[in-house]
Amino acid sequence: MKYTLAMVLALTSTLAVSAEKDVELDRAVRLQNLSLVAVINGDYNLACKAQTQVVDALSKSKTAGPDLFPSAVSTKHEFCDLTDQKVASN
């Protein structure tokens, strides 16, 4: 009985962590889509904000592959630099 309870508690903890990762990955995908739509519409400020949240979601998910997180950070810098350039030109 003691081992069964320990296994249930361990499994519950694992599932809770897994569910949190799923929520953050879902959030990252939705925000990535928003940033793409914003760029297409020329709204680099929104793209920068959305991509900043993508980076946040990926860091919270702790499942990002070695190429995914750096790519998201790089894209964030690109979008935010475009926002800064647009502001500077006005």
C-alpha positions as CSV (number, residue, x, y, z in Angstrom):
1,M,0.0,0.0,0.0
2,K,2.8,2.4,0.9
3,Y,4.5,1.8,-2.5
4,T,1.2,2.2,-4.4
5,L,0.6,5.6,-2.7
6,A,4.1,6.7,-3.5
7,M,3.7,5.7,-7.1
8,V,0.4,7.5,-7.4
9,L,1.9,10.7,-5.9
10,A,4.9,10.5,-8.3
11,L,2.7,9.9,-11.3
12,T,0.4,12.8,-10.3
13,S,3.4,15.1,-9.9
14,T,4.7,14.0,-13.3
15,L,1.3,14.6,-15.0
16,A,1.0,18.0,-13.4
17,V,4.4,19.0,-14.8
18,S,3.5,17.6,-18.2
19,A,0.2,19.5,-18.3
20,E,2.0,22.7,-17.5
21,K,4.5,22.1,-20.3
22,D,1.6,21.5,-22.7
23,V,0.0,24.8,-21.7
24,E,3.2,26.7,-22.2
25,L,3.9,25.1,-25.5
26,D,0.4,25.8,-26.7
27,R,0.8,29.4,-25.6
28,A,4.1,29.6,-27.5
29,V,2.5,28.3,-30.7
30,R,-0.4,30.7,-30.5
31,L,1.8,33.7,-29.8
32,Q,4.2,32.7,-32.6
33,N,1.2,32.7,-35.0
34,L,0.2,36.2,-33.7
35,S,3.7,37.5,-34.2
36,L,3.7,36.2,-37.8
37,V,0.3,37.8,-38.6
38,A,1.5,41.1,-37.0
39,V,4.6,41.1,-39.2
40,I,2.5,40.4,-42.3
41,N,0.3,43.4,-41.3
42,G,3.4,45.6,-40.6
43,D,2.7,45.9,-36.9
44,Y,6.2,45.3,-35.6
45,N,5.4,46.5,-32.1
46,L,2.8,43.8,-31.7
47,A,5.2,41.3,-33.2
48,C,7.9,42.2,-30.7
49,K,5.5,41.9,-27.8
50,A,4.1,38.6,-29.0
51,Q,7.6,37.2,-29.7
52,T,8.8,38.3,-26.2
53,Q,5.9,36.2,-24.8
54,V,6.9,33.3,-27.0
55,V,10.4,33.3,-25.4
56,D,8.8,33.5,-22.0
57,A,6.5,30.5,-22.7
58,L,9.3,28.4,-24.1
59,S,11.5,29.1,-21.1
60,K,8.7,28.1,-18.8
61,S,8.0,24.9,-20.7
62,K,11.6,23.7,-20.2
63,T,11.2,21.4,-23.2
64,A,12.5,23.6,-25.9
65,G,15.1,21.8,-28.1
66,P,18.6,23.2,-28.4
67,D,17.6,25.0,-31.6
68,L,14.1,26.2,-30.7
69,F,14.8,28.6,-27.8
70,P,17.8,30.4,-29.5
71,S,15.8,30.7,-32.7
72,A,12.9,32.3,-30.7
73,V,15.2,34.7,-29.0
74,S,16.8,35.7,-32.3
75,T,13.4,36.3,-33.9
76,K,12.4,38.4,-30.9
77,H,15.5,40.6,-31.4
78,E,14.8,41.0,-35.1
79,F,11.2,42.0,-34.5
80,C,12.0,44.4,-31.7
81,D,14.9,45.9,-33.8
82,L,12.4,46.5,-36.6
83,T,10.1,48.3,-34.0
84,D,13.0,50.5,-32.9
85,Q,13.9,51.3,-36.5
86,K,10.3,52.2,-37.3
87,V,10.2,54.5,-34.2
88,A,13.5,56.1,-35.1
89,S,12.4,56.9,-38.7
90,N,9.3,58.7,-37.5
